[in-house]
Amino acid sequence: MAPRADRWSPSPTALTAACIVGLSVSASILILLVPTLLRPDAQVHPLVVVGLVALCAAFTTGVRYWRPQAPQSDLS
């Protein structure tokens, strides 16, 4: 088994980019489902909508958590 220091781990920038892509895809699907939901004979299961909203929330949390910190300028 490899030591923990030898393992590969993605950078915060890569994780943020992956979360942004996931957020945009899940939000796009949710937006495209809105007209279907407004029809009287809607064929979309409510759990699909709840799942997409949960995915959007999870990806948004990931973007906020893994966002790289901006460099601090030393003006003093």
C-alpha positions as CSV (number, residue, x, y, z in Angstrom):
1,M,0.0,0.0,0.0
2,A,1.4,3.4,-1.0
3,P,2.0,6.0,1.7
4,R,-0.5,8.8,1.9
5,A,2.0,11.4,0.5
6,D,2.5,9.5,-2.7
7,R,-1.2,9.5,-3.7
8,W,-2.5,11.7,-6.4
9,S,-5.1,14.3,-5.4
10,P,-6.7,16.8,-7.7
11,S,-6.0,20.5,-7.3
12,P,-8.7,22.8,-5.8
13,T,-8.9,24.5,-9.2
14,A,-9.7,21.2,-11.0
15,L,-12.3,20.4,-8.3
16,T,-13.9,23.9,-8.7
17,A,-14.0,23.5,-12.5
18,A,-15.6,20.1,-12.2
19,C,-18.2,21.4,-9.8
20,I,-18.9,24.4,-12.1
21,V,-19.5,22.0,-15.1
22,G,-21.7,19.7,-13.0
23,L,-23.7,22.7,-11.7
24,S,-24.2,24.1,-15.2
25,V,-25.3,20.7,-16.6
26,S,-27.7,19.9,-13.7
27,A,-29.2,23.4,-13.7
28,S,-29.6,23.3,-17.5
29,I,-31.6,20.0,-17.2
30,L,-33.7,21.5,-14.5
31,I,-34.4,24.6,-16.5
32,L,-35.4,22.5,-19.5
33,L,-37.8,20.5,-17.4
34,V,-39.8,23.6,-16.2
35,P,-42.1,23.7,-19.3
36,T,-42.8,20.0,-18.9
37,L,-43.7,20.5,-15.2
38,L,-46.2,23.3,-16.1
39,R,-48.3,21.1,-18.4
40,P,-51.4,19.5,-17.0
41,D,-50.3,16.0,-18.0
42,A,-46.8,16.3,-16.5
43,Q,-44.8,13.1,-16.9
44,V,-41.8,14.0,-14.7
45,H,-41.5,12.3,-11.3
46,P,-41.2,14.7,-8.4
47,L,-38.1,12.9,-7.2
48,V,-36.3,13.8,-10.4
49,V,-36.9,17.5,-9.7
50,V,-35.8,17.1,-6.0
51,G,-32.7,15.2,-7.1
52,L,-31.7,17.8,-9.6
53,V,-32.2,20.6,-7.0
54,A,-30.1,18.6,-4.6
55,L,-27.4,18.1,-7.2
56,C,-27.4,21.9,-7.9
57,A,-27.0,22.6,-4.2
58,A,-24.2,20.0,-3.8
59,F,-22.3,21.4,-6.8
60,T,-22.8,25.0,-5.5
61,T,-21.4,23.9,-2.1
62,G,-18.4,22.3,-3.8
63,V,-17.7,25.4,-5.8
64,R,-17.7,27.5,-2.7
65,Y,-15.7,25.0,-0.7
66,W,-12.9,24.3,-3.2
67,R,-12.6,27.8,-4.6
68,P,-8.9,28.8,-4.7
69,Q,-8.1,31.7,-2.5
70,A,-7.1,34.9,-4.2
71,P,-3.5,36.0,-3.6
72,Q,-3.2,38.6,-0.8
73,S,-1.4,41.8,-1.7
74,D,0.9,43.2,0.9
75,L,0.2,46.9,0.8
76,S,1.5,47.7,4.3
